[in-house]
Amino acid sequence: MLTALNVAQTVLYVALLALAGQGVLYILAGAKREQNLFYTLLRVISKPFTYPVRKITPPQVADRHVPIVTFFLLLVIYAIVTFERIDLCVTYQMVGQPGCR
């Protein structure tokens, strides 16, 4: 169970970093962001997370807001996974184990 939580936390961390980087490049690159290689790469990395969020959000939510909604949704899920991991480590007294550091 600890390994699954660590993997989930890592995947969420990478997705959050990709969305945060995409947001920074959105601001810095301006209108030419679509031609930016790194912006495109970050969009590809975050696509598996933004696509399902686009499907579950109502049509009134603009496409440009979907990455922001995805970021905050993943942030909440990341916090839940982190707290579950901490609870697992403390409950079973595994604080010194490599997965609990």
Residue frames as a rotation matrix with the C-alpha (Angstrom) as fourth column:
MET 1
0.568 0.823 0.000 0.00
0.823 -0.568 0.000 0.00
0.000 0.000 -1.000 0.00
LEU 2
0.401 -0.503 -0.766 2.85
0.189 -0.772 0.607 2.35
-0.896 -0.388 -0.214 0.81
THR 3
-0.665 -0.672 0.327 4.39
0.418 0.029 0.908 1.79
-0.620 0.740 0.262 -2.61
ALA 4
-0.139 0.709 0.691 1.09
0.969 -0.046 0.243 2.57
0.204 0.703 -0.681 -4.33
LEU 5
0.784 0.415 -0.462 0.75
0.543 -0.819 0.186 5.80
-0.302 -0.397 -0.867 -2.36
ASN 6
-0.025 -0.881 -0.472 4.33
0.142 -0.470 0.871 6.78
-0.990 -0.045 0.137 -3.19
VAL 7
-0.692 -0.179 0.699 3.75
0.683 0.153 0.715 6.13
-0.235 0.972 0.016 -6.91
ALA 8
0.308 0.895 0.323 0.47
0.929 -0.357 0.103 8.08
0.207 0.268 -0.941 -6.86
GLN 9
0.651 -0.118 -0.750 2.15
0.342 -0.837 0.428 10.96
-0.678 -0.535 -0.504 -5.06
THR 10
-0.438 -0.896 -0.069 4.99
0.262 -0.200 0.944 11.04
-0.860 0.396 0.322 -7.60
VAL 11
-0.482 0.343 0.806 2.62
0.871 0.092 0.482 10.98
0.091 0.935 -0.343 -10.60
LEU 12
0.640 0.762 -0.098 0.55
0.767 -0.628 0.133 13.77
0.040 -0.160 -0.986 -9.08
TYR 13
0.314 -0.627 -0.712 3.70
0.281 -0.655 0.701 15.76
-0.907 -0.421 -0.030 -8.32
VAL 14
-0.710 -0.588 0.386 4.88
0.504 -0.043 0.862 15.55
-0.491 0.807 0.327 -11.94
ALA 15
-0.107 0.766 0.634 1.44
0.931 -0.146 0.334 16.58
0.348 0.626 -0.698 -13.21
LEU 16
0.740 0.366 -0.564 1.30
0.594 -0.750 0.292 19.52
-0.317 -0.551 -0.772 -10.79
LEU 17
-0.124 -0.870 -0.478 4.74
0.242 -0.493 0.836 20.69
-0.962 -0.012 0.271 -11.84
ALA 18
-0.688 -0.081 0.721 3.79
0.719 0.058 0.693 20.42
-0.098 0.995 0.018 -15.52
LEU 19
0.333 0.893 0.302 0.65
0.882 -0.408 0.234 22.47
0.332 0.188 -0.924 -14.95
ALA 20
0.621 -0.186 -0.761 2.54
0.400 -0.760 0.513 25.05
-0.673 -0.623 -0.397 -12.88
GLY 21
-0.496 -0.868 -0.010 5.23
0.354 -0.213 0.911 25.33
-0.793 0.449 0.413 -15.57
GLN 22
-0.394 0.463 0.794 2.56
0.894 -0.010 0.449 25.67
0.216 0.886 -0.410 -18.20
GLY 23
0.686 0.679 -0.262 1.01
0.727 -0.658 0.198 28.51
-0.038 -0.326 -0.945 -16.21
VAL 24
0.211 -0.701 -0.681 4.33
0.244 -0.637 0.732 30.32
-0.947 -0.320 0.037 -15.88
LEU 25
-0.769 -0.512 0.382 5.02
0.463 -0.034 0.886 29.98
-0.441 0.858 0.263 -19.60
TYR 26
0.103 0.886 0.452 1.48
0.984 -0.158 0.086 31.14
0.147 0.436 -0.888 -20.33
ILE 27
0.797 0.158 -0.583 2.36
0.371 -0.890 0.266 34.40
-0.477 -0.428 -0.768 -18.60
LEU 28
0.009 -0.927 -0.376 5.94
0.023 -0.376 0.926 34.74
-1.000 -0.017 0.018 -19.88
ALA 29
-0.698 -0.361 0.619 5.54
0.544 0.295 0.785 33.66
-0.466 0.885 -0.010 -23.50
GLY 30
-0.441 0.593 -0.674 2.34
-0.459 -0.794 -0.398 35.57
-0.771 0.134 0.622 -24.14
ALA 31
0.518 0.759 -0.394 0.72
-0.691 0.100 -0.716 35.10
-0.504 0.644 0.576 -27.52
LYS 32
0.133 -0.560 -0.818 3.65
-0.859 0.346 -0.377 33.09
0.494 0.753 -0.435 -28.89
ARG 33
-0.168 -0.208 0.964 3.25
-0.838 0.545 -0.029 30.33
-0.519 -0.812 -0.266 -26.28
GLU 34
0.783 0.533 0.321 1.79
-0.287 0.767 -0.573 27.88
-0.552 0.357 0.754 -28.83
GLN 35
0.769 -0.570 -0.290 5.09
-0.258 0.138 -0.956 28.03
0.585 0.810 -0.041 -30.75
ASN 36
0.046 -0.757 0.652 7.16
-0.990 -0.120 -0.069 27.45
0.130 -0.643 -0.755 -27.61
LEU 37
-0.195 -0.214 -0.957 8.59
-0.335 0.932 -0.140 23.93
0.922 0.293 -0.253 -27.49
PHE 38
-0.960 -0.234 -0.155 8.55
0.064 0.356 -0.932 23.69
0.273 -0.905 -0.327 -23.70
TYR 39
-0.495 0.860 0.125 4.96
-0.773 -0.371 -0.514 24.93
-0.395 -0.352 0.849 -23.46
THR 40
0.198 0.538 -0.819 3.93
-0.851 0.510 0.130 22.25
0.487 0.671 0.558 -25.96
LEU 41
-0.514 -0.475 -0.715 5.84
-0.062 0.851 -0.521 19.60
0.856 -0.223 -0.467 -24.02
LEU 42
-0.972 0.173 0.160 4.16
-0.174 -0.069 -0.982 20.62
-0.159 -0.983 0.097 -20.76
ARG 43
-0.124 0.970 -0.208 0.75
-0.978 -0.155 -0.143 20.50
-0.171 0.186 0.968 -22.46
VAL 44
0.037 0.069 -0.997 1.46
-0.515 0.856 0.040 16.96
0.856 0.512 0.068 -23.64
ILE 45
-0.840 -0.412 -0.354 2.49
0.090 0.536 -0.839 15.91
0.536 -0.737 -0.413 -20.12
SER 46
-0.850 0.518 0.097 -0.61
-0.282 -0.293 -0.914 17.44
-0.445 -0.804 0.395 -18.53
LYS 47
-0.499 0.677 -0.541 -3.07
-0.764 -0.049 0.644 16.27
0.409 0.734 0.542 -21.22
PRO 48
-0.519 0.350 -0.780 -3.95
0.283 0.931 0.229 12.95
0.806 -0.101 -0.583 -19.48
PHE 49
-0.674 0.257 -0.692 -5.14
0.697 -0.085 -0.711 15.01
-0.242 -0.962 -0.122 -16.51
THR 50
-0.762 0.381 -0.523 -6.80
-0.348 -0.923 -0.164 17.96
-0.545 0.057 0.836 -18.24
TYR 51
-0.774 0.468 -0.426 -8.79
-0.335 0.268 0.903 15.83
0.537 0.842 -0.050 -20.70
PRO 52
-0.454 0.661 -0.597 -10.92
0.752 0.643 0.141 14.04
0.477 -0.386 -0.789 -18.04
VAL 53
-0.574 0.238 -0.783 -11.45
0.508 -0.647 -0.569 17.32
-0.642 -0.724 0.251 -16.19
ARG 54
-0.861 0.278 -0.426 -12.70
-0.492 -0.667 0.560 18.90
-0.129 0.692 0.711 -19.43
LYS 55
-0.652 0.619 -0.437 -15.17
0.079 0.629 0.774 16.02
0.754 0.470 -0.459 -19.78
ILE 56
-0.290 0.555 -0.780 -16.58
0.928 0.363 -0.087 16.40
0.234 -0.749 -0.620 -16.26
THR 57
-0.754 0.023 -0.657 -16.76
0.265 -0.904 -0.336 20.19
-0.601 -0.428 0.675 -16.14
PRO 58
0.330 0.940 0.083 -19.89
0.545 -0.118 -0.830 21.94
-0.771 0.320 -0.551 -17.42
PRO 59
0.160 -0.245 0.956 -19.76
0.972 -0.131 -0.197 23.63
0.173 0.961 0.217 -20.84
GLN 60
0.947 0.241 0.211 -19.85
0.206 -0.963 0.174 27.06
0.245 -0.121 -0.962 -19.17
VAL 61
0.522 -0.842 -0.138 -16.24
0.073 -0.117 0.990 26.55
-0.850 -0.527 0.001 -18.04
ALA 62
0.776 -0.273 -0.568 -13.97
-0.629 -0.404 -0.664 27.99
-0.048 0.873 -0.485 -20.72
ASP 63
0.845 -0.488 -0.220 -11.25
0.354 0.818 -0.454 25.79
0.402 0.305 0.863 -22.20
ARG 64
0.027 -0.896 0.443 -8.58
-0.067 -0.444 -0.893 28.19
0.997 -0.006 -0.072 -21.00
HIS 65
0.106 0.078 0.991 -9.72
-0.948 -0.294 0.124 27.67
0.301 -0.953 0.043 -17.40
VAL 66
0.877 0.290 -0.384 -9.56
-0.226 0.953 0.204 23.86
0.425 -0.092 0.901 -17.49
PRO 67
0.027 -0.917 -0.398 -5.82
0.349 0.381 -0.856 23.69
0.937 -0.116 0.330 -16.62
ILE 68
-0.561 -0.180 0.808 -6.45
-0.582 -0.608 -0.540 25.90
0.588 -0.773 0.237 -13.58
VAL 69
0.476 0.802 0.362 -9.34
-0.863 0.347 0.368 23.70
0.169 -0.487 0.857 -12.44
THR 70
0.714 -0.279 -0.643 -7.17
0.091 0.946 -0.310 20.63
0.695 0.163 0.701 -13.05
PHE 71
-0.356 -0.916 0.187 -4.31
-0.047 -0.182 -0.982 22.11
0.933 -0.358 0.022 -11.02
PHE 72
-0.406 0.227 0.885 -6.47
-0.877 -0.370 -0.307 22.76
0.258 -0.901 0.349 -7.97
LEU 73
0.742 0.664 -0.090 -8.22
-0.632 0.739 0.236 19.39
0.223 -0.118 0.968 -8.25
LEU 74
0.451 -0.668 -0.592 -4.86
0.253 0.732 -0.632 17.61
0.856 0.135 0.499 -8.42
LEU 75
-0.495 -0.615 0.614 -3.61
-0.385 -0.479 -0.789 19.71
0.779 -0.627 0.000 -5.52
VAL 76
0.174 0.655 0.735 -6.48
-0.983 0.072 0.169 18.48
0.057 -0.752 0.657 -3.35
ILE 77
0.919 0.141 -0.369 -5.89
-0.181 0.980 -0.076 14.87
0.351 0.137 0.926 -4.42
TYR 78
0.023 -0.990 -0.138 -2.15
0.081 0.140 -0.987 15.28
0.996 0.012 0.084 -3.74
ALA 79
-0.408 -0.115 0.906 -2.92
-0.804 -0.425 -0.416 16.53
0.433 -0.898 0.081 -0.21
ILE 80
0.633 0.706 0.318 -5.23
-0.774 0.579 0.255 13.57
-0.004 -0.408 0.913 0.42
VAL 81
0.742 -0.422 -0.522 -2.61
0.125 0.851 -0.510 11.07
0.659 0.313 0.684 -0.80
THR 82
-0.290 -0.898 0.331 0.06
-0.196 -0.283 -0.939 12.77
0.937 -0.337 -0.095 1.32
PHE 83
-0.148 0.306 0.941 -2.08
-0.976 -0.196 -0.090 12.65
0.157 -0.932 0.327 4.46
GLU 84
0.884 0.462 -0.075 -2.94
-0.454 0.885 0.101 8.99
0.113 -0.055 0.992 3.82
ARG 85
0.369 -0.843 -0.391 0.75
0.161 0.472 -0.867 8.19
0.916 0.257 0.309 3.39
ILE 86
-0.481 -0.515 0.709 1.61
-0.559 -0.443 -0.701 9.97
0.675 -0.734 -0.075 6.64
ASP 87
0.295 0.697 0.653 -1.24
-0.955 0.220 0.197 8.18
-0.006 -0.682 0.731 8.43
LEU 88
0.883 -0.001 -0.470 -0.04
-0.121 0.966 -0.229 4.81
0.454 0.259 0.852 7.12
CYS 89
-0.043 -0.993 -0.112 3.53
0.078 0.108 -0.991 5.45
0.996 -0.051 0.073 8.22
VAL 90
-0.504 -0.120 0.856 2.53
-0.750 -0.431 -0.502 6.66
0.429 -0.894 0.127 11.69
THR 91
0.507 0.816 0.278 -0.15
-0.855 0.436 0.280 4.02
0.108 -0.379 0.919 12.28
TYR 92
0.946 -0.161 -0.281 2.14
0.128 0.983 -0.132 1.10
0.297 0.089 0.951 11.50
GLN 93
0.741 -0.670 -0.056 5.19
-0.225 -0.325 0.918 2.78
-0.633 -0.668 -0.392 13.05
MET 94
0.502 -0.535 0.680 7.17
0.836 0.502 -0.223 2.67
-0.222 0.680 0.699 9.82
VAL 95
0.941 -0.044 -0.337 8.61
-0.067 -0.996 -0.057 6.18
-0.333 0.076 -0.940 10.13
GLY 96
0.110 -0.992 -0.060 12.18
-0.481 -0.106 0.870 4.94
-0.870 -0.066 -0.489 9.62
GLN 97
0.210 0.028 0.977 11.34
0.607 0.780 -0.153 2.91
-0.767 0.625 0.147 6.51
PRO 98
-0.781 -0.619 0.086 12.68
0.437 -0.443 0.782 4.18
-0.446 0.648 0.617 3.17
GLY 99
-0.447 0.675 0.587 9.18
0.709 -0.134 0.693 4.79
0.546 0.726 -0.419 1.75
CYS 100
0.558 0.720 -0.413 8.17
0.811 -0.368 0.455 6.91
0.176 -0.589 -0.789 4.73
ARG 101
-0.285 -0.746 -0.602 11.00
0.790 -0.539 0.293 9.42
-0.543 -0.392 0.742 4.62
